[in-house]
Structure formats: C-alpha cells, structure tokens
C-alpha cells in the first residue's frame, strides 16, 4: 500500500507541471539483472532443499544473499552517480521521487537480506517452523521485492 500511495502521488505530481525528469543511471539495469538472478538462485536453493540436499541449498541460499547485497551496493553506487551529476533528493520533484522509491525499496530489500541471513543460520530442526517453511516464506517476500522493483523501475523509466 505504501508504494501504491507513492506511485499515485508520483503520477499526480508529474501531471501538475514543472517536472524535470531524472535520467536513470544505466547501472539500474545491471542491478535489475542481479536482483532477477537472485530470485533464480533462491528458487534453485528451494529445489535443493526439497531434494534434501542441505549443502546445495546453503550454497545457493548464500549466493542469493550475496546477490541481494550486490544489488544494495549497486543502489548506493547509482545514488552516488546521480549526486555526482548534482542530482539530489531536493533537486526537483522527480529526483525526490526517485530517491524515495529506490531508498524505500532498498530498506525493504535490506530486511529481506536479514531474513535470508536468518534462514541460512538456522539449524534444520530449530524452532516450531521448519527450515522448508522458513525458506518458503522468505522466498515469497523476496520475489515480491523483485516484482515491486520491476514496477518501480518501469514507473520511473516510462513516467519520465
């Protein structure tokens, strides 16, 4: 709901004049590929777990986590690229929305990385929720973050 409210505000504000579009750094396309690759490794990890290959699961789960961290590092680099061009949060409404969208998504994705780390560090039989259920729940969140990123990127790209 938070992101949909922001998207509505974005579209309304964009239509009211004085809009100076932000040139999206090319790095965001690389970040998108990294995030999509992380979903693929996550699903491969879940398949390994379903086949009782705990070692394979852990390796692929760790790859997913590393890719998530790489995405976040890429976002920081993209913000630095924009700052190097003199584009900041308060430069204009378009830049404000860019930073708010990408920053809020990054915070949510950081929560996902924390969840990935939590699942990776669990013992197989730890707690009342099994490893398979924990992995499945985290995967729903992670895939939602991917889909949300695609939506936000499309909004920023086509909403120029």
Secondary structure, 3 states (H helix, E strand, C coil): CHHHHHHHHHHHHHCCCCCCCCCCCCHHHHHHHHHHHHHHHHHHHHHHHHCCCHHHHHHHHHHHHHHHHHHHHHHHHHHHHHHHCCCCCCCCHHHHHHHHHHHHHHHHHHHHHHHHHHHHHCCCCCCCCCHHHHHHHHHHHHHHHHHHHHHHHHHHHHCC
